[in-house]
Amino acid sequence: MTQDHDLLLFDMDGTLSDPLVGIGRSLNHALTHFGYAPLELPEVSAYVGIPLDETFQALTGITAPFRLNALVAKYRERYAEVGYAENVLYPGIAEALARLAAADVALAVCTSKRKCFAERILEKFGIRSYFRFVSGGDTGVRKWQQVEELLAKGWISESSVMVGDRAADLIAAHRNRLTAAGVLWGFGSREELERESPRYWLGTPSEIPMLAEGWHRVVPARIGRSDSDYWPANHRLTSHPPVIRYFPEPL
């Protein structure tokens, strides 16, 4: 790691792994139990990376905390049993993390998921050992509050970099005076990320180690300019090919 930055703080869903199947089926497990219509696959993507209480409030219109908590509990009932295991690691993530670890780069995770679920998923993929710590969330806790707490504990600093695929990740970084890196293979659109002006863009997981190999090689975000204005020809920003998701059973 260079003197400019001291740690890479990764979001999980949509950044390290694709959780769509497990989240979709677990959302529907809760919704149908309480008499609500299940979601179709295209609808699920909008809620990946969003806190569960916000998701269920948006889907049902419920605002009473005890009713939202009941939906969350029913979701977690299925997620704890099988949903977490339906995560898929993005191609290239394991290799990128291994390169960073070999270079003694400090890595950590900050996710809206409960820590227990995040730990199980990372262990499942065999990548837990790469991270110094895992910060998990809960209902009522926003990502920026998690980052704020990590700063207060001294586990990260204002020189750390938050790496994520949703606006909430970048907002959390900027609200706490961290640098933000937006990734383009997750669930947030480029337009969503551009509104939060990340310093760095990453087009594929294979580009993540560039953050440690030399920060000058990672493109600063510049809205309204073409990628070729900032990348040499062999490092041009590209969109990650879409992950092919198979659903052997209905969501």
N, C-alpha and C positions, 0 to 999 in steps of 0.2 A: 504494500500500500504506500502511496506517495505521502508527502507531508501535507498535501491539501485535504486528504480524507483519511479517516482512521478505521471505518467499519462500514460494511454493506448490510443494511437492514431490509430483509426481504418480506414482502407480502407473500401469502401462500396461494390462495385460490386465484387461478388465472395468471399467476406469475411462476410458481414452481410446479403446480399440478392443475389438471383439469378435473373439477369436481362435479361436472354437470349432471351426470347420471345419479350419483348419490344424493345430491341436493334436490334434484327434481323429484325423485321417487319419495324422498323423505318429506318434502313439502306436500306432495299429494297424499301421503299417508295421513298427515295432520289435517289437511283441508277436507278430505272426504270423510274422515272420522267425525268432524263437526258439521257435516252437511253442506260443504262448499264444493263447487265444481273443481275438478282437477285441472292443472295447467297442461297446455300443449308444450312440446319441446321448444318452439321459438320464444315462448313467453318466459321460460326458465332463465335464459341467459341474462336478462335484465336484472335479476336478483342475486346473481353470484357476486360475492364480495360485499353485500349489503347486510347489516345487522339483522338478525332474525325478527326482532320486534318491529323494526321498520318494514320489513318485507310483509309480515302478516297484517300489519296495519294497512299497508297499501293494497293488499289483495282482498281484504275483507271489510275494510272501513271501520274495524273495531278500534276503539281507543282505550277501553277499560283495561288497566294493567293486568288484573287477574285473568281476564279472558285471553289476552295476548300471551300471558305466561302459560296458560293451558295449551295453546297451540304450539308454543315453543317446546313444551315438555313432550307433547305427542310427536313432534318432529324428531326430537332427540332420542326418543324411544327406538325408532327405526334406525336413525343414523348411528347410534352407538352399537347396534347389533350388526348391521351390514352396510349402511350408507358410507361410512368412512372408507371401507375397503373398496368401494367403487371408484375411488379416485384413480386417475391415470397421470403418471409423471410425464411432463412434456418431453419430447425427444430433445436430447442435447443438454438437459438440465444437469443430470448426474455428472456428465463429462465436464461441464463448466464449473461445477462446484468442486470437483476433484482438482482441477487446475488451480483454482483459487486457494484451496486448502494446501496444496503442495507449495504454493508461494507464500504461505503463512499469512494470508489475508484474513482478517477478523470478519466473521459472518454471524448473522443472527436472524431470527424470524419474528415478525410482528403481525399477527393475524387476528381477524375478528372471531375466529373459531375459539371454542374453549381450548385451553391448553392441553387437556387430556386427549382430545380428538387430534389436535395437531401433532402431538408427540407420537401417537399411534400411527398416523399416516407417514410421518417422516421415518419411523422405524420400519414400517412396511416396505418403503422404497430403499432402505439401507443408506440413508443420507443424514440421519440424525447427528452423527458424530461430527459432521462438518460445522455445526452451529454451536456457538458459545452458550446461547440461551434461546428459549422460545417464550415469547410473550403472547398469551392468549386472551381473548376478549370474553364478553358476556353481554346479555341484554342490558340496555341502558348505558353501555360504555361505548364511546366512539373512538375511532382509530387515533385521532389527534390527542385524546386523553391518554391512551396507552403510550404514545410517544412521549408525551409530557411527563408521565410517571417514570419512564425509562431514563429520561434526562435527569430528573430529580434524584434518582438512585445512583446516577453516575455510570450506568451501564452503557450509555451512548453519549455522544457529545454533539455539539453543533457542527462538527466536522464530519459527522456520519452522513451516509447517503441512504435515503429511503427508495427502494426499488419496487414498483408496483404497476398494476394494470388499470386501476380505477382512479377517478378523481379524488376519492376519499384518501387514498394513499398519498397523493401529491399535496393535498390540503393539509394532511397531518404533518408532512415534512415542513412545508412552508410556515405553518402556524407556529412551529417550534424552531424555526430558523435553521432547519436542515436543508441539504441539497436534495432535489428530487430527480429520479430517473424514471421515465415512462417506458413501459414495454408494450409492444404492438401485437403480441400473440395471444393476449388474454381476452377478457370480456368487455373492457372499456374501448370505445371507439377512439380513433385518432382525434376526432373533433372534441370529444369529452376531455381528453388529456391536454390538448392544445390550450383549452380555456384556463388550465392551471399552470401553463408555462414551465414545464420541467426543464432543467438545465441540460439533461442528457436524454437521448432517445436510443432505445435498443430494439432492433428489428427482429432478431432471432436470439434464442438462448446462447448460441455459439459466440455472440458478441459480448456476453456478460464479463468474461475475463479481461476484456479490454479496459474495464474500469480500473483494474489493478495493474495492468501492464503499462499503462501510460494514459493518464486522464486526457491529455491533449488529443488522443486518437478517437475519443468518443464525441460525437457530434453535439454541440450545444443546440438546444431547440431554437428554431427561428421560424415563426409562423409566417406563411405567405411566400416562402422561398423554396426552391426545389432542393431535393436531397443532394443533388450533385454540386450545389454551391458550397457544401460543407464537408463532403466526403471525397477522399481520393477514389479513383475509379474502382479499385479492388476492395473498398470498404464502404460502398454505397448502402445507405439505409434501405432495407427491403422489408416488406411485410412477410410475416411467417406464414407458410402454407397452412390452410385450415386443417385442424385435426379432424380426422374421420371418426365419428362417434357412432358406435353400434349399440342398438337397444334390443337385446334379445327378448325383453319383455316390455310391455307398455309402461310409459312413465306413470 
